[in-house]
Amino acid sequence: MITAHTRSDLRSQLLQWRKDGDRIAVVPTMGNLHEGHLSLARLGKTLAERVVVSVFVNPTQFGEGEDFDSYPRTLPEDAQKLSGEGVHLLFAPDMQTVYPFGVASATRVSVPGLTDEFCGAGRPGHFDGVTSVVLRLFTLIQPDVAVFGQKDFQQQLVIRRMVEDIGLPIEISTGAVVREPGGLAMSSRNSYLGAADRETAAGLYRVLQQTGARIQDGQEDFVMLEAAALTSLESGGLQPEYFSIRNSADLSIPDSACREFVILAAACVGGVRLIDNIVVAMP
């Protein structure tokens, strides 16, 4: 596996692959890799001849008081895992490479509408930071396809909208949520959880499943279902931020014609913010 840290090293290798006619897939990450990330790399290998995984802890998507300084940075371990998966290139830039004029002077990209609710409301400016750094990575790597995880459902919709709006020639592929044995969606921040909190956190997925089953059983009062879910989360020891049933295509409030829903949830356990979702398709 090749490791590139600078723009010039990255471009020289990508140029050779393009001359060879290889398709290139990118998996953007912030590192501290787990099985969820590795599953995205494996998906990338089915979509392109070459897979690039980026590792960059992006400061512009962290809000005031969030864990940017303490976010786990495990590049040597990440590199070993990616090499074991047959990833072709690890792009691990420093701050100067990504933001040559500094973070305060960096060009930013916003996607209005889709970023107004849920994680966008709870973390103001978060999605502007995400779209801005992803566009930078897309510009540097110029991939044919980019792979993101379903766990960050709102994020992958926002990126799809940005790509379509700007007209970037990049396919967006979404990999399934990978879960721990108890059902907790894998996340780099799960390492913050103690054993008892981890067990409590698994209740988030159980409540999502219960709500999805009720929708499939024909219950249509989504306001009631959302309220019941919030109560269940609280009684299970979680501190819910939101729980919402939406149209999976655009996060709009579902109408009677909607046949595929996404149930989105965020909650805190032991001071750790968790997000999760499930997609419910109707016959």
C-alpha positions in Angstrom: 0.0 0.0 0.0 1.2 3.5 -0.9 1.0 6.3 1.6 0.8 9.9 0.4 0.9 12.9 2.6 1.3 15.7 0.1 -0.7 16.9 -2.9 2.2 16.2 -5.3 2.8 12.7 -4.1 -1.0 12.0 -4.3 -1.3 13.4 -7.8 1.7 11.6 -9.3 0.4 8.2 -8.3 -3.2 9.0 -9.3 -2.0 10.2 -12.7 -0.3 6.8 -13.4 -3.5 4.9 -12.5 -5.5 7.1 -14.8 -3.1 6.6 -17.6 -3.7 2.8 -17.1 -7.4 3.4 -17.4 -8.2 2.4 -13.8 -11.3 3.5 -12.0 -10.6 5.1 -8.6 -12.8 4.9 -5.5 -12.3 7.0 -2.4 -13.4 6.3 1.1 -13.1 9.6 3.2 -12.5 8.9 6.9 -11.3 10.7 10.0 -9.3 7.6 11.1 -9.5 5.4 14.2 -10.8 2.8 11.8 -13.2 0.0 12.7 -15.0 -2.7 10.8 -17.5 -0.2 9.4 -14.8 1.7 7.7 -13.1 -1.5 6.4 -16.4 -2.7 4.9 -16.6 0.6 2.9 -13.0 -0.1 1.6 -14.1 -3.6 0.6 -17.2 -2.1 -1.2 -14.9 0.3 -3.0 -12.9 -2.6 -4.3 -16.0 -3.9 -6.1 -16.6 -0.6 -7.7 -13.1 0.4 -9.0 -9.7 -1.0 -9.7 -8.0 1.3 -7.2 -9.1 2.3 -3.7 -7.9 5.4 -1.9 -8.8 5.8 1.8 -8.2 9.3 3.3 -7.5 9.8 7.0 -7.9 13.4 8.1 -9.4 14.7 11.3 -11.2 17.8 9.9 -11.5 20.7 12.4 -14.2 22.5 10.5 -16.8 19.9 11.2 -16.3 20.0 15.0 -18.3 22.5 17.0 -17.2 24.5 20.0 -16.7 22.2 23.0 -16.6 19.1 20.9 -13.9 16.5 20.9 -11.5 17.7 18.1 -8.5 17.8 20.3 -9.2 14.4 22.0 -10.5 12.6 18.9 -8.5 9.4 18.6 -5.6 9.6 16.1 -4.4 6.1 15.3 -2.7 6.4 11.9 -0.1 3.5 12.3 -2.9 1.1 13.3 -5.2 2.5 10.6 -2.5 1.9 8.0 -2.0 -1.7 9.1 -5.7 -2.4 8.8 -6.0 -0.8 5.4 -3.0 -2.7 4.1 -4.5 -5.9 5.2 -7.7 -5.1 3.2 -5.7 -4.5 0.0 -6.3 -0.8 -0.1 -4.0 0.7 -2.8 -3.3 4.2 -1.3 -3.7 5.9 2.1 -3.9 9.6 1.8 -3.0 11.1 5.2 -2.5 14.9 4.7 -1.6 17.4 7.3 -3.5 20.6 8.0 -1.4 22.7 5.6 -2.1 20.3 2.7 -5.8 20.4 3.1 -6.1 24.1 4.2 -3.1 25.9 2.5 -4.4 29.3 3.5 -5.5 28.3 7.0 -8.8 27.1 8.4 -10.1 30.7 9.1 -9.5 31.7 5.5 -10.7 28.5 3.9 -13.3 28.5 1.1 -16.6 26.9 2.3 -19.4 25.1 0.7 -23.0 25.0 2.1 -25.9 22.8 1.1 -29.1 24.5 2.4 -32.3 22.7 3.2 -31.0 19.2 3.9 -28.7 20.5 6.6 -31.3 22.5 8.5 -32.6 19.7 10.7 -31.4 16.8 12.9 -27.6 16.8 13.1 -27.5 20.1 11.3 -29.7 21.7 14.0 -27.9 20.1 16.8 -24.4 20.8 15.5 -24.5 24.2 13.8 -22.0 24.5 11.0 -21.2 20.8 11.1 -22.4 20.0 7.6 -20.7 23.1 6.1 -17.4 21.6 7.5 -18.2 18.2 6.0 -19.2 19.3 2.5 -16.2 21.7 2.4 -13.6 19.1 3.3 -15.2 16.4 1.1 -15.2 18.8 -1.9 -11.5 19.4 -1.2 -10.8 15.7 -1.2 -12.8 15.2 -4.3 -10.8 17.9 -6.0 -7.5 16.5 -5.0 -8.3 12.8 -5.7 -10.8 13.2 -8.6 -12.4 9.8 -7.9 -14.8 8.0 -10.2 -16.8 6.8 -7.1 -16.9 7.8 -3.5 -18.1 5.5 -0.7 -19.9 6.6 2.5 -21.7 4.8 5.3 -25.4 4.6 5.9 -24.9 5.3 9.6 -24.4 8.9 8.6 -27.6 8.9 6.6 -28.1 12.6 6.5 -24.5 13.2 5.6 -24.6 10.9 2.6 -27.7 12.6 1.3 -26.1 16.0 1.7 -23.1 14.9 -0.2 -25.2 13.4 -3.0 -27.1 16.7 -3.2 -23.8 18.7 -3.4 -22.4 16.4 -6.1 -25.5 16.7 -8.2 -25.9 20.4 -7.7 -22.3 21.2 -8.7 -22.3 18.6 -11.4 -19.3 16.6 -10.3 -18.7 13.4 -12.3 -18.6 11.2 -9.2 -20.8 8.3 -8.3 -21.8 8.1 -4.7 -22.2 4.7 -3.2 -23.6 3.9 0.3 -22.4 1.0 2.4 -24.7 -0.7 5.0 -24.4 0.0 8.7 -22.1 -2.4 10.5 -23.1 -3.2 14.0 -21.6 -4.6 17.2 -23.0 -7.9 18.5 -25.6 -6.1 20.6 -26.8 -4.0 17.7 -24.9 -0.7 18.4 -23.8 0.9 15.2 -20.0 0.9 14.9 -18.5 4.3 15.4 -15.1 5.7 16.2 -16.6 7.4 19.3 -17.8 4.0 20.7 -14.3 3.7 22.3 -15.5 6.4 24.7 -18.1 4.1 26.1 -17.7 2.0 29.2 -19.2 -1.5 29.4 -22.4 -0.4 31.1 -22.9 2.6 28.8 -22.3 0.4 25.8 -25.1 -1.9 26.9 -27.4 1.1 27.4 -26.4 2.5 24.0 -27.6 -0.7 22.2 -31.1 0.3 23.2 -31.1 2.9 20.4 -31.1 0.3 17.7 -33.8 -1.8 19.5 -36.1 1.2 19.6 -35.5 1.9 15.9 -36.3 -1.8 15.1 -39.5 -1.7 17.2 -40.7 1.5 15.4 -39.9 0.1 12.0 -41.9 -3.1 12.8 -44.9 -1.0 13.8 -44.7 0.9 10.5 -44.6 -2.4 8.6 -47.6 -3.5 10.6 -49.5 -0.6 9.2 -49.3 2.0 11.9 -49.5 5.4 10.2 -49.6 7.9 13.1 -45.9 8.8 12.9 -46.2 11.6 15.5 -47.4 9.0 18.0 -44.7 6.6 17.1 -42.0 9.2 17.4 -43.3 10.2 20.8 -43.5 6.6 22.0 -39.9 6.0 20.8 -38.6 9.1 22.7 -40.3 7.8 25.9 -38.7 4.4 25.4 -35.3 5.8 24.9 -35.5 7.9 28.0 -36.8 5.0 30.1 -33.9 2.9 28.8 -31.4 5.4 30.1 -30.6 7.3 27.0 -30.9 11.1 26.5 -32.6 11.5 23.1 -31.8 14.5 20.9 -34.2 13.6 18.1 -36.2 10.6 16.7 -37.9 11.1 13.4 -39.6 9.2 10.6 -38.9 10.7 7.2 -39.0 10.0 3.5 -35.7 8.3 2.7 -35.3 10.1 -0.6 -35.0 13.7 0.8 -35.8 13.7 4.5 -39.2 15.3 3.8 -42.2 14.5 6.0 -43.7 11.4 4.5 -47.0 11.6 2.6 -49.4 8.8 1.7 -47.4 8.0 -1.4 -44.1 7.4 0.4 -43.0 3.7 0.2 -39.6 3.9 1.8 -38.9 5.6 5.1 -35.8 6.3 7.1 -36.1 6.5 10.9 -33.4 8.8 12.2 -32.2 9.0 15.8 -29.6 10.7 17.9 -29.1 10.2 21.7 -26.4 10.7 24.3 -25.1 8.0 26.7 -22.5 8.7 29.3 -21.7 12.0 27.6 -21.2 10.3 24.1 -23.4 11.4 21.3 -24.7 8.5 19.1 -26.5 8.5 15.8 -28.3 5.7 14.1 -31.0 4.9 11.5 -32.8 2.2 9.7 -34.6 2.2 6.3 -38.1 0.7 6.2 -39.3 -0.3 2.7 -43.0 -1.0 2.2 -44.3 -3.5 -0.3 
